[in-house]
Amino acid sequence: MKPGVMVSVMSPGTLDVLAERERQLEVEGWSSDHDDKHDSGEIASAAAAYALPDPSFRLKRNGEGQVVAVPRVWPWSAEWWKPKSRRQNLVRAGALILAELDRLDRAAERERAGK
């Protein structure tokens, strides 16, 4: 899609992914600075965990000491694994992919600028 395409021609899925990314930023409080600290593939791994239709699981303890099954590719603690419906998980995966793409673009820009 070309930059500047009107929102009205975007599919419902595209709009939902963009809305979820906005929610991650506004409601969850994640920021570019926060995302930039995850430079070892964590964001992409989280996206993969939500995108997989039938992930393999491992057991992890959450912040309350309860054992929770999380996908093997899940990079963070168990309390952050919050699966929903298949479609909602794919929307989350798409939003996380956007976050990772933006992080990569910022890293490349810093490298070009010599920082």
KANOR-V722826 format. One record per run of one state. SS is the DSSP state (H for helix, E for strand, - for the rest). FROM is the first residue (numbers start at 1). TO is the last residue. If there is no record, write none. Layout:
((SS;FROM;TO) (SS;FROM;TO))
This chain:
((-;1;6) (H;7;9) (-;10;11) (H;12;26) (-;27;31) (H;32;36) (-;37;41) (H;42;51) (-;52;56) (E;57;61) (-;62;66) (E;67;71) (-;72;77) (H;78;80) (-;81;85) (H;86;112) (-;113;115))
